[in-house]
């Protein structure tokens, strides 16, 4: 009898835990009201990883952020991008995204360009892990705009190092 009771308590505890877990929406599955969303990520730059500023391939690792609004321009100044380990990039300059427009946030050093839809992190280290990571996009207020977790195995079925989110 004692074993049965323990199993019942364990099963009940597990059922309550499962119910509580399903009642809470994980951050990466939540839908946020921001018009800016992560369109995709090149988390694994083609070739052998080399984070040298000269001759390296960190500029081939990038995050695509898109303005999904049909009417509203968005200034990226103050928006923040972070990975699971806490590596952070803050858009410190004005960069206007027209409705439907996008920007590639690239690694490496370079000149930001509204016309070229590119902002450089001015850092030659890779930010995204090649096996799994979480991408956080925060509004200037600090509230989440979009969050996505990925694993190479589950999310990059064709193995090309690029994952699309909001199409």
ABEGO torsion letter per residue (X at the ends): XAAAAAAAAAAAAAAAAAAAAAABBBAAABBBABABBBABBBABBBEBBBABABGBAAAABBBBBBBABAABBBBABGBBBBBAAGBBBBBABBBBBBBGBBBBBBBEBEBBBAAAGBBBAGBABBABBAABBBBBBBBAAGBBABBBBBBAAAABAAGAGBBBBAX
